[in-house]
């Protein structure tokens, strides 16, 4: 993207804006990394398996009750 600047103040302002955008993107990336690390922990896998097992078990139980 080419921008025509009229003076050095505009250049400084644009550089400041771009630096702030870079800092925001870096912080968002750090937060995403933390979320992914939490999602990949074995305890979360166990919890997910237990939840699905409970759902499947309840469906099987309801199926047997209606037969």
C-alpha positions as CSV (number, residue, x, y, z in Angstrom):
1,X,0.0,0.0,0.0
2,X,1.6,3.2,-1.1
3,X,0.7,6.4,0.8
4,X,1.7,9.9,-0.1
5,X,2.9,11.7,3.0
6,X,2.9,15.4,3.2
7,X,5.2,15.9,6.1
8,X,7.3,14.1,8.7
9,X,4.5,14.3,11.3
10,X,2.3,12.1,9.1
11,X,5.1,9.6,8.7
12,X,5.7,9.4,12.4
13,X,2.0,9.0,13.1
14,X,1.8,6.2,10.6
15,X,4.8,4.5,12.0
16,X,3.3,4.8,15.5
17,X,0.0,3.3,14.3
18,X,1.8,0.4,12.6
19,X,3.9,-0.3,15.7
20,X,0.8,-0.4,17.9
21,X,-0.9,-2.8,15.4
22,X,2.1,-5.0,15.6
23,X,2.1,-5.0,19.4
24,X,-1.6,-5.9,19.4
25,X,-1.1,-8.8,16.9
26,X,1.8,-10.1,19.1
27,X,-0.4,-10.0,22.2
28,X,-3.2,-11.8,20.4
29,X,-0.8,-14.4,19.2
30,X,0.5,-15.0,22.8
31,X,-3.1,-15.4,24.0
32,X,-3.9,-17.8,21.2
33,X,-0.8,-19.8,22.1
34,X,-1.9,-20.1,25.7
35,X,-5.4,-21.2,24.7
36,X,-4.0,-23.9,22.4
37,X,-1.7,-25.1,25.2
38,X,-4.6,-25.4,27.6
39,X,-6.7,-27.2,25.0
40,X,-4.0,-29.8,24.4
41,X,-3.5,-30.8,28.0
42,X,-4.4,-34.5,28.7
43,X,-6.8,-33.5,31.5
44,X,-9.0,-31.7,28.9
45,X,-8.9,-34.8,26.6
46,X,-10.1,-36.9,29.5
47,X,-12.9,-34.4,30.3
48,X,-14.0,-34.4,26.6
49,X,-14.0,-38.2,26.5
50,X,-16.1,-38.4,29.7
51,X,-18.6,-35.9,28.3
52,X,-19.0,-37.8,25.0
53,X,-19.2,-41.1,26.9
54,X,-22.0,-39.7,29.1
55,X,-23.9,-38.5,26.1
56,X,-23.6,-41.8,24.2
57,X,-24.4,-43.8,27.4
58,X,-27.6,-41.8,27.9
59,X,-28.7,-42.3,24.3
60,X,-28.1,-46.1,24.7
61,X,-30.0,-46.1,28.0
62,X,-32.9,-44.2,26.4
63,X,-32.9,-46.6,23.4
64,X,-33.1,-49.6,25.8
65,X,-35.9,-48.0,27.8
66,X,-38.1,-47.6,24.7
67,X,-37.6,-51.1,23.4
